[in-house]
Amino acid sequence: MSSLPDVPLSVLDLSPVSEGNTVGETLRNTLDLARAAERLGYHRYWLAEHHNMPGIASSATVVLIGHVADATERIRVGSGGIMLPNHAPLVVAEQFGTLEAFHPGRIDLGIGRAPGTDQRTALALRGPGGLSAENFPEHLQELIGYFTHSEARGVNAVVAEGNQPPVWLLGSSGFSAQLAGRLGLPFSFAHHFAAENTIPAVQLYRENFRPGVLDEPYVMLGVSVVAAETDERARYLAGPSGLTFLSLRRGRPIALPTPEEAAEYPYTEMDRAFLAERFGSSIVGSPETVQKGLEQLLADTGADELMVTTMVHGHADRVRSYELLAALKS
C-alpha cells in the first residue's frame, strides 16, 4: 500500500477569480503559484477548461499552459483537461504539438468529454449541429492519429508529427474509465466532485486495462485540499468554495467571495446538507488532518498519484496550503 511520501503530488489550477481581483491579477497569481509548485517539488501543473464562469479564468487553457511552461523550468505542464467535444481534434493536435515542440518532455495532454460549462455555452462553443460527446471515442482516436503522418488520411497536423505529449483520459464516471483501460492510457479521475464514483471507476479502469501506451494501469485522483495551521483556520478558508458552488447551483455564478462573506452568509438547513454532501470528499484541516485524509484515500483506492486543487480566496493562503502539503512528503 502506497503512503503519502511514496506518491507524486501535482496541482490542478482553475485560476480562481477572487472577489476584488481582476482577471489579469488572477492569471499572474497562476504563474506565481506554478513557480511555487515547481520550487516545492510538485510533479505536474495542470490547467482546467471551464467557460462562462465568473470565478474561473482558465478558459483559454492552451494559452495559459504555454505561459506557465514559459514561466517554469522543470515541472510538467498540461491540461486537466481539454474538453474534446468543444474542439476539432486537428486543432488540439496542432496546439499540443506546438507546445511539446517548445517544451519537449514537459507537456501533458489530458482529455475529457464533458462540456466544462452549461449547455447554452457549449452550443456557442460548438455551433449548431457541431461537435458532440457522442462520438468521443472516435474523436479521441482521430486526435491521437494526428501525431503521426498519414498519406492515406490526406490531412496532417504537421507541427504535431513527432511531438506527441503523453495523452491522459479524464473522467468522473465509468465510461472514461473503461475507455482509458481498453486503450492502455493513464487515467485521471475527478474524485473532488464525483467521490461516490471513485472506487467503482478505478476498479473498472483496472479491470478493463489492456497494455497499450502503458504496460500497467496508472491512476491519478483529483482531490480538493485546503491546508492551514489549524483545522479551524482551514475550514474558514474553505468556506468561499461552498458559497460559490451554491450560487452556481442556483444559476447565479459568482467570483470567489471572501471568507468573511462565506462565514456570514445565512445558509438554510437544506443548504448546509447540500454542501456537506457535495464537499464531503474535500480534505480540509491542519497538516495532521490533511495527511490522515490523504493516507486514507490512498489506502482506499491504491492511487498512483494525487492531483490537488485548492480553491481559497487569498492567493497567499493558497500558496501556503500547497507549502504545508508539500512538507508532508518529507
C-alpha positions as CSV (number, residue, x, y, z in Angstrom):
1,M,0.0,0.0,0.0
2,S,1.3,3.4,-1.0
3,S,1.7,6.1,1.6
4,L,1.8,9.9,1.0
5,P,5.6,10.1,0.8
6,D,5.6,7.4,-1.9
7,V,3.3,9.0,-4.5
8,P,3.8,12.1,-6.6
9,L,1.7,15.2,-5.8
10,S,0.5,17.5,-8.5
11,V,-1.5,20.7,-8.9
12,L,-4.8,21.3,-10.6
13,D,-5.4,25.0,-11.1
14,L,-8.7,26.6,-12.3
15,S,-7.2,30.1,-11.9
16,P,-9.9,31.1,-9.4
17,V,-11.0,34.7,-9.7
18,S,-11.5,36.1,-6.2
19,E,-13.9,38.9,-5.5
20,G,-12.0,42.2,-5.8
21,N,-9.4,40.8,-8.2
22,T,-9.1,41.3,-11.9
23,V,-8.5,38.6,-14.4
24,G,-5.1,39.9,-15.0
25,E,-4.2,39.6,-11.3
26,T,-5.7,36.2,-11.3
27,L,-3.5,35.0,-14.2
28,R,-0.4,36.5,-12.6
29,N,-1.3,34.5,-9.5
30,T,-1.4,31.4,-11.5
31,L,2.1,32.0,-12.8
32,D,3.3,32.7,-9.2
33,L,1.7,29.5,-7.9
34,A,3.2,27.5,-10.7
35,R,6.7,28.7,-9.8
36,A,6.0,27.9,-6.2
37,A,4.8,24.4,-7.1
38,E,8.0,23.8,-9.0
39,R,10.1,25.0,-6.1
40,L,8.1,22.8,-3.7
41,G,8.7,19.7,-5.8
42,Y,5.2,19.1,-7.3
43,H,5.2,16.8,-10.3
44,R,2.7,18.4,-12.6
45,Y,0.8,21.6,-13.0
46,W,-2.5,21.2,-14.9
47,L,-5.0,23.8,-16.0
48,A,-8.7,23.1,-16.4
49,E,-11.0,24.2,-19.2
50,H,-14.2,25.9,-18.0
51,H,-16.3,28.6,-19.7
52,N,-18.8,31.2,-18.7
53,M,-18.0,31.2,-15.0
54,P,-17.1,34.5,-13.3
55,G,-14.9,32.7,-10.8
56,I,-12.7,30.8,-13.2
57,A,-10.1,32.3,-15.6
58,S,-8.6,29.2,-17.2
59,S,-11.0,29.1,-20.2
60,A,-8.2,29.8,-22.7
61,T,-6.4,26.7,-21.4
62,V,-3.9,26.2,-24.1
63,V,-2.7,29.8,-23.9
64,L,-2.3,29.5,-20.2
65,I,-0.4,26.3,-20.5
66,G,2.1,28.0,-22.7
67,H,2.6,30.9,-20.3
68,V,3.0,28.5,-17.3
69,A,5.5,26.4,-19.2
70,D,7.5,29.5,-20.1
71,A,7.4,30.7,-16.5
72,T,8.8,27.4,-15.2
73,E,11.7,25.1,-16.0
74,R,11.1,21.5,-14.9
75,I,7.6,20.8,-13.8
76,R,5.3,19.1,-16.2
77,V,2.5,21.3,-17.5
78,G,-0.7,20.2,-19.1
79,S,-4.5,20.2,-19.4
80,G,-6.8,18.8,-16.8
81,G,-8.4,18.8,-19.2
82,I,-9.2,19.9,-22.7
83,M,-12.8,19.1,-23.3
84,L,-12.6,17.4,-26.6
85,P,-16.2,17.9,-27.7
86,N,-15.6,21.6,-27.7
87,H,-12.7,21.4,-30.2
88,A,-11.8,19.9,-33.6
89,P,-9.2,17.1,-33.0
90,L,-7.0,18.6,-35.6
91,V,-6.7,21.9,-33.8
92,V,-6.0,20.2,-30.5
93,A,-3.2,18.1,-32.1
94,E,-1.7,21.3,-33.6
95,Q,-1.8,23.2,-30.4
96,F,-0.3,20.5,-28.2
97,G,2.2,19.5,-30.8
98,T,3.4,23.1,-30.8
99,L,3.5,23.2,-27.0
100,E,5.6,20.0,-27.0
101,A,7.9,21.4,-29.6
102,F,8.5,24.4,-27.5
103,H,8.8,22.4,-24.2
104,P,9.9,18.9,-25.1
105,G,9.2,16.3,-22.4
106,R,7.2,18.7,-20.2
107,I,3.7,18.8,-21.7
108,D,0.7,16.6,-20.8
109,L,-2.5,16.3,-22.8
110,G,-5.4,15.5,-20.5
111,I,-8.7,14.9,-22.4
112,G,-12.2,15.0,-21.1
113,R,-15.6,14.5,-22.7
114,A,-17.7,16.8,-20.5
115,P,-18.6,20.3,-21.8
116,G,-16.9,22.2,-18.9
117,T,-19.8,24.6,-18.9
118,D,-23.6,24.9,-19.3
119,Q,-25.4,23.7,-22.4
120,R,-26.0,27.2,-23.8
121,T,-22.3,28.0,-23.7
122,A,-21.5,24.5,-25.1
123,L,-23.7,25.4,-28.1
124,A,-21.9,28.7,-28.5
125,L,-18.5,26.8,-28.5
126,R,-19.5,24.1,-30.8
127,G,-22.0,25.7,-33.1
128,P,-25.4,24.4,-34.2
129,G,-25.1,20.8,-35.4
130,G,-21.4,20.9,-34.4
131,L,-19.2,18.7,-32.3
132,S,-20.7,16.3,-29.8
133,A,-19.7,14.0,-26.9
134,E,-21.5,11.1,-28.7
135,N,-18.5,10.5,-30.9
136,F,-15.9,11.0,-28.3
137,P,-14.0,7.7,-28.7
138,E,-13.7,8.2,-32.5
139,H,-12.6,11.9,-32.0
140,L,-10.0,10.7,-29.4
141,Q,-8.6,8.2,-31.8
142,E,-8.6,10.9,-34.6
143,L,-6.7,13.3,-32.3
144,I,-4.1,10.7,-31.4
145,G,-3.7,9.8,-35.0
146,Y,-2.7,13.3,-36.0
147,F,0.6,12.9,-34.1
148,T,1.8,10.6,-36.9
149,H,2.0,11.3,-40.6
150,S,-0.5,9.5,-42.9
151,E,-0.5,9.8,-46.6
152,A,-3.9,8.0,-46.8
153,R,-5.6,10.4,-44.5
154,G,-4.6,13.4,-46.7
155,V,-4.9,15.8,-43.8
156,N,-1.9,16.1,-41.4
157,A,-1.1,18.2,-38.3
158,V,2.4,19.0,-39.4
159,V,3.6,20.6,-36.2
160,A,2.2,17.6,-34.2
161,E,4.2,14.9,-36.1
162,G,6.9,13.7,-33.8
163,N,5.8,16.0,-31.0
164,Q,3.2,13.9,-29.2
165,P,2.9,14.6,-25.4
166,P,1.5,11.8,-23.1
167,V,-2.2,11.6,-23.6
168,W,-4.4,11.1,-20.4
169,L,-8.1,10.3,-20.2
170,L,-10.0,12.2,-17.6
171,G,-13.3,11.1,-16.2
172,S,-15.9,11.3,-13.4
173,S,-17.8,8.1,-14.3
174,G,-17.3,4.6,-15.6
175,F,-17.4,5.5,-19.3
176,S,-14.0,7.1,-19.5
177,A,-12.6,4.6,-17.0
178,Q,-13.4,1.7,-19.3
179,L,-12.2,3.6,-22.4
180,A,-8.9,4.5,-20.8
181,G,-8.4,0.9,-19.7
182,R,-9.1,-0.5,-23.2
183,L,-6.7,2.0,-24.8
184,G,-4.0,1.4,-22.2
185,L,-3.9,5.1,-21.3
186,P,-3.2,6.7,-17.9
187,F,-6.5,7.7,-16.2
188,S,-7.2,10.7,-14.0
189,F,-10.4,10.6,-12.0
190,A,-12.3,13.6,-10.6
191,H,-12.6,12.5,-7.0
192,H,-13.0,16.1,-6.0
193,F,-16.5,16.3,-7.5
194,A,-17.6,12.7,-8.1
195,A,-16.3,10.9,-5.0
196,E,-19.2,8.4,-5.0
197,N,-17.9,7.1,-8.3
198,T,-14.2,7.0,-7.4
199,I,-13.8,3.4,-6.3
200,P,-16.1,1.8,-8.9
201,A,-14.4,3.8,-11.7
202,V,-10.9,3.0,-10.6
203,Q,-11.9,-0.7,-10.4
204,L,-13.5,-0.5,-13.9
205,Y,-10.3,1.0,-15.3
206,R,-8.1,-1.7,-13.8
207,E,-10.4,-4.5,-14.9
208,N,-10.6,-3.2,-18.5
209,F,-6.9,-2.3,-18.7
210,R,-5.0,-3.7,-21.7
211,P,-1.4,-2.9,-22.3
212,G,-1.1,-0.1,-24.9
213,V,0.6,3.2,-24.3
214,L,1.3,1.9,-20.7
215,D,2.2,-1.6,-19.7
216,E,0.4,-1.3,-16.4
217,P,-2.6,0.9,-15.2
218,Y,-1.8,4.3,-13.7
219,V,-4.4,6.1,-11.7
220,M,-4.3,9.8,-10.7
221,L,-7.0,11.2,-8.4
222,G,-8.1,14.8,-8.4
223,V,-8.7,15.8,-4.8
224,S,-9.8,19.1,-3.1
225,V,-7.5,20.1,-0.3
226,V,-7.3,23.1,2.0
227,A,-4.5,23.1,4.5
228,A,-3.8,25.6,7.2
229,E,-2.0,25.7,10.5
230,T,-5.2,24.6,12.3
231,D,-8.4,22.8,11.5
232,E,-10.4,25.9,12.3
233,R,-8.4,28.2,10.1
234,A,-8.6,25.7,7.2
235,R,-12.4,25.3,7.5
236,Y,-12.7,29.1,7.5
237,L,-10.6,29.4,4.3
238,A,-12.6,26.7,2.6
239,G,-15.9,28.5,3.1
240,P,-15.9,30.5,-0.1
241,S,-15.7,27.5,-2.3
242,G,-19.0,26.2,-0.9
243,L,-20.8,29.5,-1.3
244,T,-19.5,29.8,-4.9
245,F,-20.9,26.3,-5.7
246,L,-24.2,27.1,-4.0
247,S,-24.6,30.2,-6.1
248,L,-23.7,28.3,-9.3
249,R,-26.4,25.7,-8.5
250,R,-28.9,28.5,-8.2
251,G,-28.0,29.8,-11.6
252,R,-26.2,32.9,-10.3
253,P,-22.4,32.2,-10.7
254,I,-20.1,34.5,-8.8
255,A,-16.4,35.2,-8.2
256,L,-14.9,33.5,-5.2
257,P,-16.2,35.5,-2.2
258,T,-14.1,36.4,0.9
259,P,-14.1,34.0,3.9
260,E,-15.9,36.7,5.9
261,E,-18.7,36.8,3.4
262,A,-19.0,33.0,3.3
263,A,-19.0,32.8,7.1
264,E,-21.7,35.4,7.4
265,Y,-24.0,34.0,4.7
266,P,-27.4,32.9,6.0
267,Y,-27.3,29.3,5.0
268,T,-30.5,27.2,5.3
269,E,-30.5,23.7,6.7
270,M,-31.0,22.5,3.2
271,D,-28.0,24.5,2.0
272,R,-25.8,23.0,4.8
273,A,-26.9,19.5,4.0
274,F,-26.3,20.0,0.3
275,L,-22.8,21.4,0.9
276,A,-21.9,18.7,3.4
277,E,-22.8,16.1,0.7
278,R,-21.1,18.0,-2.2
279,F,-17.9,18.7,-0.3
280,G,-17.7,15.6,1.8
281,S,-14.7,14.3,-0.1
282,S,-12.7,17.5,0.4
283,I,-9.8,17.2,2.8
284,V,-9.7,20.3,5.0
285,G,-7.6,20.9,8.1
286,S,-4.2,21.1,9.7
287,P,-1.3,19.2,8.2
288,E,-2.1,16.3,10.5
289,T,-5.7,16.2,9.4
290,V,-4.8,16.5,5.8
291,Q,-2.2,13.8,6.0
292,K,-4.7,11.4,7.6
293,G,-7.3,12.1,5.0
294,L,-4.9,11.6,2.1
295,E,-3.4,8.5,3.5
296,Q,-7.0,7.0,3.9
297,L,-7.8,7.9,0.3
298,L,-4.6,6.2,-0.9
299,A,-5.5,3.1,1.2
300,D,-9.0,3.0,-0.3
301,T,-8.0,3.4,-3.9
302,G,-4.4,2.5,-4.4
303,A,-3.9,5.6,-6.5
304,D,-0.5,6.2,-8.1
305,E,-0.6,10.0,-7.9
306,L,-2.7,12.7,-6.4
307,M,-3.6,16.0,-8.1
308,V,-4.6,18.6,-5.6
309,T,-6.9,21.6,-6.3
310,T,-7.2,24.3,-3.7
311,M,-9.9,27.0,-4.0
312,V,-9.5,29.7,-1.5
313,H,-9.9,33.5,-1.7
314,G,-6.5,34.7,-0.8
315,H,-3.5,33.9,-3.0
316,A,-1.1,33.8,-0.1
317,D,-3.4,31.3,1.7
318,R,-3.5,29.2,-1.5
319,V,0.3,29.1,-1.7
320,R,0.6,28.4,2.0
321,S,-1.8,25.4,1.6
322,Y,0.5,23.9,-1.0
323,E,3.5,24.6,1.1
324,L,2.1,22.7,4.1
325,L,1.0,19.8,1.9
326,A,4.5,19.6,0.3
327,A,6.1,19.4,3.7
328,L,4.2,16.2,4.4
329,K,6.2,14.5,1.8
330,S,9.5,14.9,3.7
